[in-house]
């Protein structure tokens, strides 16, 4: 997310980084081209750093590439990030049974400083790494050294580990990424504490105000303790949004809300948390059941320095080409699937010449196929698939 066009308010700068950094990036491409895999890989790394110490025993729950030698090859991750104003580089290589390689470097004065390097269960630490003994005691073949170093309290590792483990997510379908997941929007309504009410971006009043963008008829909400219909004697808190029509107020169960309202509701909590804490937020299919105006407002909240004061970042996938009108050329990435089933990810800004000049209408250019990454299907192919075109005679094309 390095900016190409740096002279605009939507980018952020850091003292120890010569480049400026984007706050928004959108990934476009045909169906099944691998857009979600880009999001899923970051989500998997976040889950791994946060849970490997307590949840991984004899195997590593990874998703290897399904074709060719993919299932037998290690999965590799390489992440550069800024945390606490310092640049770090984290690298990880795993297979089904062990951590093959892991390293963490920092650049506190723009010079590389290796903090740890691991090959299998053998690990070397930088001189003065006082928590080395504690990390070695916690290390197993399937435990990430970064997870162990976070546990024993090493300052740099805790900073990097928390930044990765606390990546926000919305719209991801992989069930294991949501084990024990508590809806962050629902948490805003259920906290009810004075502390939560006083937090910018973190109270039920803010959530209600934003929910009304999707449905102006929403007046307030209700929470009632009642007996669970599934477990006798077990109490549950029932959440409902209260709508007003004229002088009448009616409470609706969440499942009775429109698809757009439910989608907006599920995005609000993660988005507010990211903006409040300066975190990365991943959203898969941001346009699903959501009006383009609402999606645009969400993008602008991350681009605007007034609403995004802590450098939060939004990475999303979409098919909605109208959102391209809200994106700069360096905020767009394209996916394309190769013959072997692998995905190539290309920055739109890497296209040369007039195709991506600053003034280019990205929506029109994308639909015209100037950058590829669109499905190639014409009406003749549709007729053929429906069996409406007769097969050519033998020997003819």
KOLDOPA-911503 format. One record per residue (C-alpha): x, y, z. Coordinates in steps of 0.02 Angstrom, whole numbers. Example, Ala and Ser with C-alpha at 12.3 -4.5 7.8 and 13.67 -1.06 7.14 Angstrom:
BEGIN
REC_X_Y_Z
REC_615_-225_390
REC_684_-53_357
This chain:
BEGIN
REC_X_Y_Z
REC_0_0_0
REC_139_120_-51
REC_73_279_-131
REC_124_328_-307
REC_37_497_-307
REC_96_563_-140
REC_31_742_-144
REC_-143_710_-77
REC_-226_704_94
REC_-275_520_80
REC_-93_463_105
REC_5_456_268
REC_189_484_305
REC_307_413_437
REC_469_487_503
REC_574_333_464
REC_494_291_296
REC_538_386_138
REC_377_335_48
REC_200_385_91
REC_70_251_129
REC_-108_225_66
REC_-257_214_182
REC_-369_124_55
REC_-340_-11_-76
REC_-469_-104_-179
REC_-445_-271_-268
REC_-541_-303_-429
REC_-550_-451_-546
REC_-664_-583_-623
REC_-758_-709_-517
REC_-645_-846_-448
REC_-488_-750_-496
REC_-420_-754_-318
REC_-475_-587_-244
REC_-536_-669_-84
REC_-376_-770_-70
REC_-276_-610_-49
REC_-390_-558_95
REC_-393_-734_167
REC_-203_-747_171
REC_-189_-592_281
REC_-333_-653_388
REC_-248_-822_408
REC_-85_-741_461
REC_-180_-636_589
REC_-264_-792_657
REC_-98_-885_662
REC_-6_-752_762
REC_-152_-735_883
REC_-191_-919_913
REC_-43_-1034_872
REC_19_-1037_1052
REC_-143_-1099_1127
REC_-233_-1185_983
REC_-105_-1276_873
REC_-47_-1447_932
REC_4_-1581_805
REC_-36_-1492_643
REC_-47_-1320_565
REC_-221_-1281_492
REC_-162_-1202_329
REC_-240_-1197_156
REC_-111_-1256_31
REC_-129_-1224_-156
REC_-236_-1367_-222
REC_-154_-1397_-392
REC_10_-1477_-446
REC_141_-1486_-308
REC_45_-1359_-203
REC_-13_-1477_-64
REC_167_-1535_-35
REC_245_-1361_-39
REC_261_-1244_110
REC_154_-1087_124
REC_256_-927_133
REC_208_-757_204
REC_309_-597_193
REC_240_-442_279
REC_314_-268_297
REC_224_-154_420
REC_242_1_527
REC_203_-20_712
REC_238_110_845
REC_322_216_712
REC_451_80_673
REC_459_-25_515
REC_464_-214_537
REC_481_-359_415
REC_402_-525_467
REC_428_-684_366
REC_348_-853_395
REC_355_-1022_306
REC_247_-1168_364
REC_191_-1338_304
REC_58_-1452_378
REC_163_-1511_525
REC_287_-1375_574
REC_353_-1199_560
REC_491_-1216_430
REC_561_-1039_441
REC_522_-879_535
REC_610_-713_555
REC_577_-539_621
REC_680_-386_575
REC_662_-207_633
REC_724_-45_558
REC_729_78_704
REC_854_192_615
REC_822_132_436
REC_955_-2_461
REC_906_-184_470
REC_915_-263_643
REC_872_-448_653
REC_775_-488_811
REC_752_-675_784
REC_780_-807_651
REC_712_-982_661
REC_740_-1142_562
REC_624_-1278_626
REC_643_-1281_815
REC_817_-1202_809
REC_807_-1016_844
REC_934_-875_860
REC_900_-709_945
REC_981_-539_936
REC_1105_-508_1075
REC_1015_-430_1222
REC_849_-518_1185
REC_814_-544_1370
REC_656_-648_1344
REC_746_-780_1238
REC_738_-913_1374
REC_550_-891_1395
REC_521_-904_1208
REC_621_-1066_1197
REC_519_-1141_1338
REC_355_-1107_1246
REC_416_-1155_1072
REC_347_-1312_989
REC_359_-1366_806
REC_188_-1288_772
REC_201_-1132_882
REC_252_-968_802
REC_401_-888_888
REC_313_-720_870
REC_164_-787_969
REC_280_-851_1105
REC_378_-688_1112
REC_216_-591_1130
REC_169_-702_1277
REC_331_-672_1371
REC_316_-485_1341
REC_457_-438_1222
REC_422_-256_1173
REC_454_-264_985
REC_369_-433_964
REC_219_-379_1065
REC_201_-222_958
REC_214_-318_793
REC_111_-467_854
REC_-32_-360_914
REC_-34_-261_752
REC_-52_-424_653
REC_-166_-519_773
REC_-287_-373_787
REC_-318_-351_601
REC_-504_-319_580
REC_-611_-427_465
REC_-785_-418_389
REC_-870_-523_257
REC_-746_-667_263
REC_-828_-837_242
REC_-694_-954_308
REC_-777_-1024_465
REC_-620_-1062_562
REC_-566_-880_550
REC_-720_-839_652
REC_-702_-966_792
REC_-762_-881_949
REC_-800_-725_848
REC_-905_-592_935
REC_-989_-467_821
REC_-898_-302_856
REC_-1052_-199_812
REC_-1159_-296_933
REC_-1026_-267_1065
REC_-1055_-79_1049
REC_-1238_-100_1091
REC_-1215_-229_1228
REC_-1074_-146_1325
REC_-1184_-14_1405
REC_-1039_56_1505
REC_-1007_241_1534
REC_-828_216_1472
REC_-889_149_1306
REC_-1013_293_1289
REC_-871_420_1302
REC_-759_340_1172
REC_-754_421_999
REC_-808_296_865
REC_-852_174_1003
REC_-1028_197_1070
REC_-1205_145_1028
REC_-1256_324_983
REC_-1125_332_847
REC_-1179_161_781
REC_-1362_213_779
REC_-1323_375_686
REC_-1227_278_554
REC_-1359_141_542
REC_-1487_274_494
REC_-1387_304_334
REC_-1448_132_279
REC_-1624_148_352
REC_-1684_320_411
REC_-1831_235_497
REC_-1721_163_635
REC_-1759_257_796
REC_-1669_163_935
REC_-1631_-14_993
REC_-1688_-131_1130
REC_-1601_-265_1233
REC_-1705_-385_1338
REC_-1654_-533_1442
REC_-1764_-682_1404
REC_-1761_-871_1416
REC_-1676_-960_1272
REC_-1796_-1063_1166
REC_-1662_-1197_1149
REC_-1598_-1218_1328
REC_-1724_-1213_1470
REC_-1667_-1101_1611
REC_-1533_-1016_1506
REC_-1551_-828_1485
REC_-1502_-736_1327
REC_-1501_-554_1278
REC_-1617_-518_1132
REC_-1563_-373_1022
REC_-1687_-282_911
REC_-1687_-120_813
REC_-1838_-9_845
REC_-1915_74_691
REC_-2033_221_693
REC_-2174_246_569
REC_-2279_399_606
REC_-2321_390_792
REC_-2292_203_804
REC_-2132_117_860
REC_-2103_-66_816
REC_-1954_-175_865
REC_-1888_-291_728
REC_-1780_-445_754
REC_-1613_-427_668
REC_-1655_-565_542
REC_-1806_-464_486
REC_-1700_-314_437
REC_-1659_-288_253
REC_-1503_-369_182
REC_-1425_-197_158
REC_-1456_-146_339
REC_-1383_-309_404
REC_-1229_-289_293
REC_-1204_-108_349
REC_-1227_-161_531
REC_-1092_-294_517
REC_-970_-171_437
REC_-993_-32_564
REC_-913_-115_714
REC_-753_-171_625
REC_-740_-3_534
REC_-761_101_692
REC_-636_-9_786
REC_-508_11_645
REC_-529_200_639
REC_-522_215_828
REC_-364_110_846
REC_-273_140_682
REC_-286_-41_624
REC_-298_-130_458
REC_-474_-185_408
REC_-506_-322_280
REC_-676_-325_193
REC_-721_-458_66
REC_-854_-407_-62
REC_-886_-235_10
REC_-1025_-207_-116
REC_-1128_-363_-72
REC_-1305_-304_-27
REC_-1239_-129_4
REC_-1288_29_-89
REC_-1140_107_-181
REC_-1166_272_-88
REC_-1139_186_80
REC_-985_94_17
REC_-917_260_-48
REC_-944_345_120
REC_-849_203_204
REC_-701_224_86
REC_-701_411_114
REC_-698_387_303
REC_-529_301_285
REC_-464_426_156
REC_-514_580_257
REC_-382_635_385
REC_-519_708_496
REC_-612_542_516
REC_-455_436_506
REC_-336_518_629
REC_-235_364_675
REC_-183_297_506
REC_-309_154_490
REC_-307_59_325
REC_-445_-24_225
REC_-411_-167_105
REC_-565_-231_13
REC_-623_-334_-135
REC_-765_-282_-248
REC_-853_-301_-415
REC_-934_-129_-402
REC_-847_-27_-536
REC_-934_132_-479
REC_-819_133_-327
REC_-673_159_-446
REC_-732_340_-458
REC_-685_359_-273
REC_-513_280_-293
REC_-348_348_-354
REC_-250_247_-482
REC_-128_184_-347
REC_-273_123_-239
REC_-327_-11_-364
REC_-258_-188_-381
REC_-307_-321_-509
REC_-313_-511_-497
REC_-300_-635_-639
REC_-302_-825_-629
REC_-171_-920_-726
REC_-188_-1089_-815
REC_-115_-1178_-662
REC_-245_-1104_-545
REC_-127_-977_-464
REC_-173_-795_-445
REC_-69_-647_-501
REC_-96_-483_-409
REC_-48_-327_-507
REC_-53_-143_-457
REC_-150_-37_-580
REC_-13_94_-561
REC_110_-29_-641
REC_22_-8_-809
REC_122_118_-910
REC_78_262_-1023
REC_-87_351_-1046
REC_-190_204_-987
REC_-170_260_-806
REC_-139_446_-813
REC_-207_541_-662
REC_-357_610_-756
REC_-413_440_-825
REC_-590_384_-789
REC_-548_219_-706
REC_-725_149_-712
REC_-742_173_-900
REC_-565_111_-935
REC_-589_-45_-829
REC_-754_-91_-913
REC_-671_-66_-1082
REC_-546_-200_-1034
REC_-392_-91_-1043
REC_-315_-176_-891
REC_-383_-352_-913
REC_-451_-430_-753
REC_-629_-438_-820
REC_-731_-590_-873
REC_-731_-617_-1061
REC_-905_-681_-1104
REC_-1005_-629_-1257
REC_-1186_-667_-1300
REC_-1138_-802_-1426
REC_-1051_-897_-1285
REC_-1207_-880_-1177
REC_-1316_-951_-1317
REC_-1194_-1093_-1341
REC_-1194_-1135_-1155
REC_-1385_-1138_-1158
REC_-1382_-1260_-1305
REC_-1461_-1134_-1424
REC_-1320_-1141_-1552
REC_-1302_-1298_-1655
REC_-1131_-1381_-1655
REC_-1036_-1351_-1820
REC_-1035_-1494_-1947
REC_-891_-1617_-1937
REC_-730_-1547_-2007
REC_-786_-1365_-1992
REC_-745_-1234_-1861
